[in-house]
Amino acid sequence: MPLQVFEPYRAKLPPIKAYLSELWRRRSFAIELARFNEKAEYLDSRLGSVWLVLNPVFLAFVYFLLVTVIRGGSDGFLTLAHILTGLFLFYFAQNCINAGAQSITSGGRLILNQAFPRALLPLSSAITALRQFLPTIPVYVAIVIIAKLIVPGISLPGFTWSYLLLPVIWAGLVITSFGISLFFATFNVYFRDTSKLLTYIMRIWLYASPVLWLPEMLHGWHRVILYLNPLGPVLSANAEIWIQGRAPSAPDLIGIALWSFIALICGGYIFTSREREFAVQI
């Protein structure tokens, strides 16, 4: 079999079909890089990947105390369950975007010494974030089941057919987060303070998302605020399934589809139109 060499594109935009074909052919590279990054991240930690679960759980209890106990709310565990399931999803988006934003600048040696589609680097960050997110799902389910057994008066719904929509919602979350990470990865090449600003951006984004508050709190035209947030429809639809036990509303599903499309197309365009300059800029 003849040796195939990927040559960097000199035009502003690469041929989409050839670029995607090359991404697919080299998918094992992104997977192996994600596996390496995941191991390296917790190399010096005794608890290792257990922190993937402990961190959002501890933070959920802190927010629960602030939102429910101090405020004097009555739906204690429902509020905790809503915060917890929202944090698990938001942490995935945060990890994907933060790691993706630094993937190009931290992968300088690879970019200078090898020719490959640069999108493989933020893609590997998205795969790492996904591998870290999946173990949190059974933990959340276990917490809910145990709470139902030992805490009286919990009205969380049982499993219904609407849970079959969760993979679709999570797929929208992955695509949206990956698209946004492509944008910030490009921006970080030219403005190195982007990764530091992201810490504050993600914190504000958390407060503006339906994690610490319920989507039902927004009425009338105020619900537009929910759909202007790229993560708003995903978090709202996820909460409807886990907390309310019903299928997501049509506006939520449409919002997920639209934001997935917008984030991937816009982020992909900005990234691929600039990636030929990355080797010079880093």
C-alpha positions as semicolon CSV with decimal commas, in nm:
position;residue;x (nm);y (nm);z (nm)
1;M;0,000;0,000;0,000
2;P;0,152;0,337;-0,102
3;L;0,238;0,582;0,173
4;Q;-0,021;0,859;0,204
5;V;0,102;1,200;0,317
6;F;-0,133;1,475;0,430
7;E;-0,025;1,808;0,287
8;P;-0,137;2,132;0,455
9;Y;-0,381;2,330;0,245
10;R;-0,259;2,659;0,105
11;A;-0,600;2,798;0,016
12;K;-0,818;2,963;0,277
13;L;-1,057;2,671;0,300
14;P;-0,969;2,306;0,230
15;P;-1,192;2,087;0,014
16;I;-1,452;1,975;0,268
17;K;-1,489;1,619;0,140
18;A;-1,113;1,554;0,136
19;Y;-1,066;1,719;0,477
20;L;-1,341;1,514;0,643
21;S;-1,210;1,199;0,476
22;E;-0,865;1,266;0,620
23;L;-1,014;1,330;0,964
24;W;-1,194;0,998;0,951
25;R;-0,885;0,813;0,827
26;R;-0,681;0,947;1,116
27;R;-0,951;0,906;1,384
28;S;-0,737;0,652;1,570
29;F;-0,479;0,928;1,624
30;A;-0,738;1,145;1,803
31;I;-0,859;0,850;2,010
32;E;-0,510;0,751;2,122
33;L;-0,419;1,112;2,199
34;A;-0,736;1,145;2,408
35;R;-0,646;0,829;2,599
36;F;-0,295;0,959;2,665
37;N;-0,420;1,300;2,781
38;E;-0,670;1,138;3,017
39;K;-0,400;0,927;3,182
40;A;-0,158;1,219;3,203
41;E;-0,418;1,444;3,365
42;Y;-0,448;1,226;3,676
43;L;-0,099;1,079;3,678
44;D;-0,002;1,232;4,016
45;S;-0,344;1,197;4,180
46;R;-0,422;0,917;4,426
47;L;-0,795;0,925;4,353
48;G;-0,740;0,970;3,981
49;S;-1,055;0,981;3,770
50;V;-1,272;0,959;4,084
51;W;-1,243;1,338;4,092
52;L;-1,453;1,348;3,775
53;V;-1,747;1,248;3,993
54;L;-1,647;1,403;4,326
55;N;-1,590;1,751;4,187
56;P;-1,942;1,811;4,047
57;V;-2,103;1,625;4,339
58;F;-1,928;1,843;4,600
59;L;-2,001;2,155;4,400
60;A;-2,366;2,052;4,363
61;F;-2,400;2,027;4,741
62;V;-2,244;2,372;4,784
63;Y;-2,484;2,526;4,531
64;F;-2,769;2,329;4,689
65;L;-2,695;2,491;5,027
66;L;-2,683;2,835;4,869
67;V;-2,992;2,796;4,651
68;T;-3,219;2,590;4,875
69;V;-3,121;2,599;5,243
70;I;-3,031;2,967;5,272
71;R;-3,326;3,068;5,052
72;G;-3,558;2,840;5,247
73;G;-3,680;2,630;4,954
74;S;-3,908;2,328;5,004
75;D;-3,817;2,092;4,715
76;G;-3,484;1,990;4,863
77;F;-3,382;1,678;4,675
78;L;-3,551;1,784;4,351
79;T;-3,337;2,097;4,351
80;L;-3,025;1,895;4,429
81;A;-3,106;1,647;4,150
82;H;-3,159;1,932;3,902
83;I;-2,830;2,099;3,997
84;L;-2,641;1,770;3,985
85;T;-2,761;1,658;3,643
86;G;-2,704;2,008;3,506
87;L;-2,351;2,024;3,646
88;F;-2,254;1,689;3,493
89;L;-2,350;1,819;3,148
90;F;-2,203;2,164;3,200
91;Y;-1,876;2,013;3,322
92;F;-1,851;1,815;3,000
93;A;-1,898;2,132;2,793
94;Q;-1,652;2,322;3,012
95;N;-1,384;2,053;2,989
96;C;-1,433;2,016;2,614
97;I;-1,411;2,391;2,548
98;N;-1,124;2,461;2,789
99;A;-0,908;2,172;2,667
100;G;-0,998;2,235;2,305
101;A;-0,902;2,602;2,335
102;Q;-0,550;2,503;2,445
103;S;-0,513;2,204;2,212
104;I;-0,338;2,393;1,930
105;T;-0,097;2,597;2,142
106;S;-0,010;2,296;2,360
107;G;0,035;2,075;2,053
108;G;0,301;2,297;1,899
109;R;0,557;2,020;1,849
110;L;0,309;1,799;1,669
111;I;0,203;2,084;1,442
112;L;0,562;2,181;1,358
113;N;0,685;1,828;1,294
114;Q;0,387;1,650;1,138
115;A;0,134;1,723;0,865
116;F;-0,224;1,632;0,963
117;P;-0,565;1,800;0,989
118;R;-0,529;2,030;1,288
119;A;-0,891;1,968;1,388
120;L;-0,772;1,633;1,524
121;L;-0,629;1,813;1,827
122;P;-0,954;1,978;1,952
123;L;-1,133;1,657;1,847
124;S;-0,911;1,457;2,083
125;S;-1,000;1,704;2,361
126;A;-1,370;1,646;2,292
127;I;-1,315;1,268;2,305
128;T;-1,131;1,305;2,637
129;A;-1,417;1,511;2,782
130;L;-1,669;1,254;2,657
131;R;-1,474;0,966;2,812
132;Q;-1,475;1,157;3,141
133;F;-1,847;1,238;3,118
134;L;-1,984;0,889;3,055
135;P;-1,885;0,743;3,398
136;T;-2,087;1,018;3,571
137;I;-2,417;0,887;3,428
138;P;-2,443;0,567;3,638
139;V;-2,329;0,765;3,944
140;Y;-2,620;1,006;3,904
141;V;-2,865;0,719;3,851
142;A;-2,731;0,545;4,163
143;I;-2,771;0,863;4,371
144;V;-3,134;0,898;4,259
145;I;-3,217;0,532;4,328
146;I;-3,056;0,537;4,674
147;A;-3,231;0,864;4,760
148;K;-3,568;0,719;4,658
149;L;-3,510;0,424;4,889
150;I;-3,397;0,616;5,197
151;V;-3,551;0,965;5,166
152;P;-3,930;0,983;5,213
153;G;-4,147;1,193;4,986
154;I;-3,920;1,207;4,679
155;S;-4,128;1,255;4,365
156;L;-3,865;1,201;4,096
157;P;-4,014;1,007;3,801
158;G;-3,924;0,652;3,708
159;F;-3,773;0,546;3,379
160;T;-3,992;0,617;3,075
161;W;-3,954;0,601;2,697
162;S;-3,837;0,964;2,700
163;Y;-3,499;0,846;2,833
164;L;-3,435;0,707;2,483
165;L;-3,395;1,069;2,370
166;L;-3,098;1,129;2,601
167;P;-2,834;1,008;2,349
168;V;-2,979;1,253;2,093
169;I;-2,958;1,540;2,343
170;W;-2,605;1,447;2,446
171;A;-2,501;1,423;2,080
172;G;-2,621;1,781;2,038
173;L;-2,418;1,880;2,344
174;V;-2,104;1,715;2,204
175;I;-2,139;1,880;1,863
176;T;-2,213;2,222;2,010
177;S;-1,923;2,204;2,257
178;F;-1,683;2,081;1,989
179;G;-1,785;2,361;1,753
180;I;-1,733;2,624;2,024
181;S;-1,395;2,470;2,112
182;L;-1,286;2,511;1,748
183;F;-1,361;2,883;1,772
184;F;-1,170;2,933;2,097
185;A;-0,881;2,713;1,977
186;T;-0,838;2,948;1,680
187;F;-0,876;3,259;1,894
188;N;-0,620;3,130;2,146
189;V;-0,354;3,100;1,876
190;Y;-0,363;3,477;1,817
191;F;-0,459;3,591;2,169
192;R;-0,294;3,371;2,432
193;D;-0,496;3,523;2,715
194;T;-0,807;3,354;2,575
195;S;-0,757;3,040;2,785
196;K;-0,732;3,253;3,101
197;L;-1,041;3,455;3,011
198;L;-1,230;3,132;2,954
199;T;-1,221;3,064;3,328
200;Y;-1,438;3,370;3,389
201;I;-1,645;3,319;3,077
202;M;-1,739;2,966;3,181
203;R;-1,826;3,078;3,535
204;I;-2,060;3,350;3,405
205;W;-2,197;3,100;3,153
206;L;-2,279;2,860;3,437
207;Y;-2,480;3,123;3,623
208;A;-2,661;3,219;3,300
209;S;-2,754;2,856;3,227
210;P;-3,049;2,658;3,372
211;V;-2,831;2,471;3,621
212;L;-2,879;2,676;3,938
213;W;-3,227;2,785;3,831
214;L;-3,521;2,615;3,661
215;P;-3,624;2,688;3,300
216;E;-3,983;2,721;3,427
217;M;-3,881;3,044;3,601
218;L;-3,873;3,215;3,261
219;H;-4,213;3,313;3,124
220;G;-4,332;3,472;2,802
221;W;-4,069;3,652;2,598
222;H;-3,817;3,600;2,879
223;R;-3,778;3,240;2,756
224;V;-3,585;3,384;2,462
225;I;-3,297;3,416;2,709
226;L;-3,293;3,037;2,738
227;Y;-3,258;2,984;2,363
228;L;-2,995;3,254;2,315
229;N;-2,769;3,038;2,533
230;P;-2,600;2,762;2,324
231;L;-2,630;2,523;2,621
232;G;-2,975;2,641;2,730
233;P;-3,189;2,403;2,517
234;V;-2,967;2,104;2,601
235;L;-2,979;2,164;2,976
236;S;-3,353;2,234;2,966
237;A;-3,430;1,918;2,767
238;N;-3,203;1,709;2,991
239;A;-3,379;1,837;3,304
240;E;-3,723;1,767;3,155
241;I;-3,632;1,401;3,110
242;W;-3,447;1,342;3,437
243;I;-3,654;1,562;3,670
244;Q;-3,999;1,584;3,508
245;G;-4,000;1,242;3,339
246;R;-4,140;1,379;3,013
247;A;-4,014;1,426;2,660
248;P;-3,841;1,756;2,579
249;S;-4,049;2,029;2,421
250;A;-4,029;2,099;2,049
251;P;-3,858;2,439;2,102
252;D;-3,587;2,267;2,308
253;L;-3,521;2,006;2,038
254;I;-3,519;2,270;1,765
255;G;-3,283;2,484;1,973
256;I;-3,045;2,189;2,020
257;A;-3,042;2,120;1,645
258;L;-2,990;2,486;1,553
259;W;-2,710;2,548;1,801
260;S;-2,535;2,224;1,698
261;F;-2,546;2,333;1,334
262;I;-2,442;2,695;1,403
263;A;-2,157;2,602;1,639
264;L;-2,012;2,333;1,413
265;I;-2,039;2,531;1,088
266;C;-1,914;2,862;1,230
267;G;-1,644;2,706;1,448
268;G;-1,534;2,474;1,167
269;Y;-1,517;2,758;0,915
270;I;-1,311;2,984;1,142
271;F;-1,077;2,699;1,238
272;T;-1,012;2,550;0,894
273;S;-0,974;2,890;0,727
274;R;-0,694;2,977;0,970
275;E;-0,526;2,645;1,043
276;R;-0,265;2,690;0,769
277;E;-0,123;2,978;0,979
278;F;-0,102;2,786;1,307
279;A;0,253;2,662;1,248
280;V;0,370;3,022;1,202
281;Q;0,174;3,171;1,491
282;I;0,264;2,920;1,762
